[in-house]
């Protein structure tokens, strides 16, 4: 992976580049960031930059064309190693350790490096199990680093989600961090570093990776995924800094315009006493969307309710609104106020809860519509 393929994160990229250019590469580094963020992609881009054979000393990125870059980009370089959470599956019924899942791991990361643990477990057919880095992995880790680098400057070991290490595996990693093998670089990629042993935290150089901004996500979805600006902005708002979430939502709901639906829904709720038939008809449309899209719509509704409340209190509290949302939020803000905002939020949150637990979507929608109508009209 190249640094340029990762949206923004300019400060972290510069920090990583300078560590190589100044020959100050720490033997153990902890990329700490939220799930769906840039921590793993940055670690991959850094690994490629470290072992690139064709870059100039002050280059901003790997060359992308040398044999080392080609192999690293395919996650097939003999000096690029991974330790990841796994568990037994139909294909691996016992002694589940990372190297038995490397073909799956390569396919998983190359498809989308912004995915999370649940996505990985589903990918290997273990969605109903908990993955971890087992005690059996300890021996594999020690064996892995006992060998010299085959052909690169550095042997690189990427440990994804080290917070899931069994104590035996954690102690093996700790031993290696205390007495690092020559020319070996450990890159720990963690979503919950507070769960790591304090002794491990004290021996790694932290690399803080911030969540993507709404603008970062919007630009990526628009320019790379070629989504319309309005749709890209909607997904970016819902993703809460997670590109993984945004990409998953894009796949699940490409044919749904949540803003248009919410706008129609709220207009009917406001006139619920005379529009019962229209609400029933809209509930059929809601039911056809599918459970994941229904949940996403309700999450989006919560975002717009919050913006409308803030806009009514002080327009300066709300970031610039997209052109299609501004007229609606301006008008809707007159119906959302501190007196009913909590009740409206609770109603939408309860609806999300019931949909998530397989309640009948039409019943949930109609019931919520009537209750929301009462709140919007102050009854």
C-alpha positions as MATLAB code, in Angstrom:
seq = 'XXXXXXXXXXXXXXXXXXXXXXXXXXXXXXXXXXXXXXXXXXXXXXXXXXXXXXXXXXXXXXXXXXXXXXXXXXXXXXXXXXXXXXXXXXXXXXXXXXXXXXXXXXXXXXXXXXXXXXXXXXXXXXXXXXXXXXXXXXXXXXXXXXXXXXXXXXXXXXXXXXXXXXXXXXXXXXXXXXXXXXXXXXXXXXXXXXXXXXXXXXXXXXXXXXXXXXXXXXXXXXXXXXXXXXXXXXXXXXXXXXXXXXXXXXXXXXXXXXXXXXXXXXXXXXXXXXXXXXXXXXXXXXXXXXXXXXXXXXXXXXXXXXXXXXXXXXXXXXXXXXXXXXXXXXXXXXXXXXXXXXXXXXXXXXXXXXXXXXXXXXXXXXXXXXXXXXXXXXX';
ca = [
       0.000    0.000    0.000;
       1.176    3.541   -0.747;
       0.813    6.478    1.624;
      -0.995    8.383   -1.124;
      -3.768    5.767   -1.167;
      -4.777    6.660    2.407;
      -7.008    9.739    2.815;
      -5.376   12.673    4.642;
      -3.441   11.607    7.807;
      -0.732   13.987    6.603;
       0.941   14.539    9.981;
       1.278   10.814   10.713;
       2.591   10.098    7.225;
       5.242   12.792    7.619;
       6.252   11.424   11.030;
       6.662    7.922    9.617;
       8.604    9.107    6.571;
      10.987   11.157    8.691;
      11.730    8.214   10.985;
      13.047    6.332    7.956;
      14.790    9.281    6.305;
      16.614   10.149    9.542;
      17.378    6.498   10.292;
      15.449    6.636   13.576;
      13.209    3.625   13.040;
      11.986    2.311   16.399;
      12.111   -1.460   16.680;
       8.559   -1.553   18.108;
       5.739    0.846   17.287;
       2.101    0.927   18.327;
      -0.379    2.247   15.765;
      -3.358    3.134   17.915;
      -6.617    4.090   16.260;
     -10.305    3.296   16.105;
     -11.783    0.408   14.138;
     -12.365    1.261   10.509;
      -9.654    3.924   10.627;
      -6.231    4.246    9.041;
      -4.087    2.373   11.598;
      -3.655   -0.855    9.599;
      -3.326    0.859    6.182;
      -0.671    3.195    7.621;
       1.245    0.244    9.067;
       1.115   -1.474    5.671;
       2.252    1.655    3.827;
       5.046    2.164    6.362;
       6.207   -1.445    5.954;
       6.357   -0.969    2.193;
       8.221    2.342    2.570;
      10.759    0.763    4.933;
      11.753   -2.000    2.524;
      11.282   -0.184   -0.787;
      14.358   -0.717   -2.989;
      13.614    2.003   -5.496;
      12.748    5.148   -3.545;
      15.015    8.147   -3.251;
      16.323    8.965    0.241;
      13.894   11.890    0.632;
      10.954   10.423   -1.317;
       7.467   10.991    0.063;
       6.319    7.487   -0.823;
       7.421    4.043   -1.906;
       8.287    3.693   -5.564;
       5.532    1.094   -5.997;
       7.362   -0.669   -8.840;
      10.421   -2.400   -7.374;
      10.256   -6.137   -6.547;
       9.987   -5.400   -2.811;
       7.067   -3.008   -3.324;
       5.333   -5.416   -5.667;
       5.564   -8.278   -3.154;
       4.616   -6.103   -0.168;
       1.618   -4.634   -1.989;
       0.412   -8.205   -2.542;
       1.181   -9.037    1.136;
       3.446  -11.782   -0.186;
       6.899  -10.492    0.776;
       8.830  -13.189    2.709;
       9.967  -10.574    5.255;
       6.455   -9.229    5.919;
       4.761  -11.314    8.610;
       1.373  -11.095   10.309;
       0.024  -12.196   13.671;
      -3.780  -11.890   13.770;
      -6.674  -13.099   15.956;
      -8.029  -16.454   14.770;
     -10.135  -19.345   16.028;
     -11.060  -22.833   14.956;
     -13.178  -23.158   11.830;
     -14.342  -25.936    9.532;
     -11.133  -25.537    7.546;
      -8.883  -25.345   10.644;
     -10.409  -27.563   13.297;
      -7.511  -27.460   15.787;
      -4.316  -25.574   16.602;
      -5.605  -22.316   15.115;
      -2.596  -20.060   14.530;
      -2.096  -17.154   12.167;
      -0.003  -18.788    9.459;
      -2.811  -21.261    8.693;
      -5.065  -18.331    7.719;
      -2.631  -16.264    5.648;
      -4.329  -16.878    2.312;
      -7.620  -15.715    3.856;
      -5.910  -12.748    5.504;
      -4.337  -11.577    2.252;
      -7.659  -11.752    0.433;
      -9.411   -9.975    3.313;
      -6.965   -7.058    3.544;
      -6.473   -6.622   -0.185;
     -10.234   -6.384   -0.612;
     -10.600   -3.685    2.069;
      -7.948   -2.855    4.709;
     -10.445   -0.781    6.728;
     -12.504   -3.731    7.978;
     -12.820   -4.805   11.612;
     -12.619   -7.925   13.734;
     -16.218   -9.048   13.133;
     -15.671   -8.718    9.383;
     -12.542  -10.863    9.661;
     -14.282  -13.564   11.688;
     -17.125  -13.658    9.179;
     -14.593  -13.908    6.376;
     -13.069  -17.072    7.851;
     -16.455  -18.557    8.744;
     -16.287  -17.981   12.498;
     -18.874  -15.228   13.002;
     -20.288  -16.912   16.098;
     -16.923  -17.308   17.811;
     -14.420  -15.037   19.505;
     -11.029  -14.649   17.910;
      -7.788  -14.321   19.844;
      -4.036  -14.644   19.494;
      -3.677  -17.955   21.302;
      -0.985  -19.365   23.556;
      -0.002  -21.691   20.680;
       0.960  -18.565   18.771;
       3.737  -17.827   21.288;
       5.995  -20.530   19.868;
       5.217  -19.423   16.328;
       6.192  -15.831   17.140;
       9.542  -16.892   18.627;
      10.232  -19.160   15.681;
       9.243  -16.442   13.229;
      11.761  -13.880   14.440;
      14.600  -16.342   15.032;
      15.342  -16.295   11.307;
      17.183  -13.444    9.616;
      15.517  -11.342    6.964;
      15.462  -13.217    3.658;
      15.985  -10.362    1.226;
      14.853   -7.024    2.723;
      16.472   -4.463    5.015;
      14.004   -5.245    7.760;
      11.990   -8.225    8.855;
       8.593   -6.737    9.701;
       6.049   -8.306   12.023;
       2.593   -6.717   12.056;
       0.475   -7.750   15.041;
      -3.156   -6.850   14.370;
      -5.255   -6.288   17.498;
      -2.562   -7.283   20.047;
      -5.063   -6.565   22.841;
      -6.503  -10.008   22.025;
      -3.278  -11.841   22.874;
      -3.379  -14.739   25.315;
      -1.029  -14.035   28.269;
       1.464  -16.580   26.900;
       1.549  -14.827   23.523;
       1.754  -11.424   25.222;
       4.732  -12.574   27.281;
       6.456  -13.904   24.154;
       6.003  -10.539   22.449;
       7.189   -8.739   25.577;
      10.367  -10.832   25.646;
      11.086   -9.895   22.035;
      10.449   -6.217   22.700;
      12.873   -6.313   25.648;
      15.575   -8.055   23.581;
      14.727   -7.146   19.985;
      16.217   -9.326   17.253;
      18.454   -7.448   14.817;
      16.815   -5.736   11.805;
      13.326   -6.667   13.024;
      10.526   -4.129   13.334;
       7.319   -4.867   15.238;
       4.246   -2.872   14.215;
       1.364   -3.371   16.651;
      -2.015   -2.196   15.337;
      -4.467   -1.752   18.192;
      -8.025   -0.495   18.588;
      -7.921   -0.824   22.394;
      -4.347   -0.177   23.583;
      -5.530    0.288   27.171;
      -6.001   -3.498   27.297;
      -2.333   -4.189   26.587;
       0.145   -5.037   29.316;
       1.700   -1.872   30.780;
       5.125   -3.450   30.213;
       4.361   -3.745   26.485;
       3.100   -0.167   26.305;
       6.304    1.049   27.928;
       8.418   -0.580   25.211;
       6.691    0.657   22.077;
       6.769    4.001   20.336;
       3.169    5.239   20.038;
       1.779    6.358   16.692;
      -1.581    8.040   17.290;
      -3.933    7.702   14.322;
      -6.914   10.029   14.417;
     -10.323    9.089   12.962;
     -11.072   10.386    9.503;
     -12.929   13.672    9.328;
     -16.299   13.973    7.635;
     -14.619   15.837    4.781;
     -11.981   13.096    4.404;
     -14.647   10.424    4.104;
     -16.810   12.484    1.767;
     -13.890   13.186   -0.557;
     -12.860    9.519   -0.619;
     -16.372    8.259   -1.324;
     -16.876   10.905   -4.002;
     -13.486   10.760   -5.752;
     -12.478    7.114   -5.267;
     -15.821    5.331   -4.989;
     -17.532    7.770   -7.396;
     -20.616    8.372   -5.255;
     -22.709   11.520   -5.727;
     -21.678   14.312   -3.378;
     -24.931   14.230   -1.397;
     -24.809   10.466   -0.892;
     -21.120   10.567    0.027;
     -21.823   13.249    2.631;
     -24.674   11.233    4.165;
     -22.522    8.113    4.542;
     -19.640   10.163    5.942;
     -21.855   11.624    8.652;
     -23.094    8.206    9.694;
     -19.636    6.621    9.702;
     -18.346    8.638   12.675;
     -14.773    8.715   11.369;
     -14.721    5.066   10.217;
     -13.987    4.485    6.546;
     -14.757    0.808    7.103;
     -18.284    1.687    8.221;
     -18.740    4.068    5.303;
     -17.662    1.442    2.771;
     -19.930   -1.178    4.341;
     -22.872    1.236    4.253;
     -22.146    2.049    0.619;
     -22.471   -1.619   -0.290;
     -25.574   -2.223    1.796;
     -27.553    0.854    0.842;
     -26.418    2.086   -2.541;
     -29.999    2.439   -3.783;
     -31.422    4.332   -0.810;
     -31.606    8.090   -0.284;
     -32.108    8.425    3.470;
     -32.472   12.195    3.373;
     -35.367   12.121    0.926;
     -37.107    9.370    2.918;
     -36.632   11.147    6.254;
     -37.926   14.419    4.857;
     -41.096   12.724    3.555;
     -41.480   10.806    6.809;
     -41.302   13.856    9.048;
     -43.829   15.747    6.933;
     -46.273   12.891    7.331;
     -45.556   12.620   11.069;
     -46.360   16.299   11.511;
     -49.758   15.675    9.886;
     -50.235   12.194   11.338;
     -53.868   12.801   12.315;
     -54.924   13.223    8.677;
     -52.187   11.201    6.905;
     -52.610    7.743    8.467;
     -53.050    6.140    5.038;
     -49.886    7.758    3.691;
     -47.967    6.614    6.779;
     -49.110    3.032    6.206;
     -48.010    3.259    2.578;
     -44.617    4.645    3.594;
     -44.241    1.831    6.124;
     -44.357   -0.630    3.200;
     -41.477    1.260    1.577;
     -39.607    1.162    4.868;
     -40.114   -2.612    5.181;
     -38.724   -3.256    1.688;
     -35.433   -1.531    2.504;
     -34.057   -4.452    4.526;
     -32.947   -4.505    8.132;
     -29.490   -2.971    7.713;
     -30.828   -0.085    5.640;
     -33.628    0.455    8.157;
     -31.089    0.712   10.976;
     -28.950    3.076    8.924;
     -31.954    5.277    8.155;
     -32.786    5.575   11.851;
     -29.157    6.399   12.660;
     -29.232    9.079    9.989;
     -32.496   10.410   11.434;
     -30.785   10.870   14.801;
     -28.029   12.891   13.116;
     -30.526   15.223   11.459;
     -32.564   15.643   14.641;
     -29.440   16.677   16.517;
     -28.453   19.168   13.807;
     -31.935   20.620   13.745;
     -31.912   21.083   17.511;
     -28.504   22.796   17.436;
     -29.531   24.950   14.489;
     -32.580   26.125   16.407;
     -30.440   27.021   19.417;
     -27.726   28.763   17.400;
     -26.966   28.181   13.680;
     -23.271   28.697   14.424;
     -23.258   25.397   16.338;
     -23.847   23.449   13.119;
     -21.137   22.955   10.457;
     -22.048   24.156    6.952;
     -24.955   22.076    5.664;
     -25.168   20.538    2.178;
     -27.463   22.556   -0.117;
     -30.168   19.869   -0.148;
     -30.303   19.636    3.666;
     -30.182   23.301    4.600;
     -33.809   24.266    3.771;
     -35.125   21.187    5.570;
     -33.011   21.657    8.711;
     -33.931   25.348    8.817;
     -37.625   24.482    8.805;
     -37.426   21.349   10.942;
     -35.554   23.266   13.636;
     -38.821   25.060   14.434;
     -40.355   21.718   15.509;
     -37.372   20.321   17.439;
     -36.561   22.041   20.705;
     -35.117   21.248   24.161;
     -38.614   20.334   25.334;
     -39.128   17.450   22.887;
     -35.636   16.571   21.597;
     -35.036   13.900   24.253;
     -38.367   12.218   23.542;
     -37.786   12.269   19.776;
     -34.286   10.859   20.238;
     -35.602    8.117   22.507;
     -38.281    7.179   19.999;
     -35.772    6.825   17.160;
     -33.317    4.962   19.397;
     -36.039    2.568   20.552;
     -37.070    1.961   16.944;
     -33.465    1.131   16.066;
     -33.295   -1.248   19.041;
     -36.473   -3.085   18.016;
     -35.445   -3.350   14.359;
     -32.071   -4.748   15.431;
     -33.920   -7.435   17.397;
     -36.079   -8.525   14.480;
     -39.318   -6.746   15.372;
     -41.842   -6.316   12.566;
     -40.552   -3.262   10.621;
     -43.992   -2.013    9.589;
     -45.339   -2.121   13.137;
     -42.247   -0.356   14.492;
     -42.464    2.299   11.789;
     -46.164    3.060   12.226;
     -45.929    3.138   16.029;
     -42.892    5.424   15.908;
     -44.578    7.681   13.363;
     -47.560    8.294   15.626;
     -45.392    8.936   18.659;
     -43.077   11.243   16.711;
     -46.086   13.118   15.388;
     -47.309   13.761   18.936;
     -43.898   15.113   19.940;
     -43.509   17.325   16.862;
     -46.914   18.878   17.441;
     -46.302   19.303   21.164;
     -49.092   16.982   22.283;
];
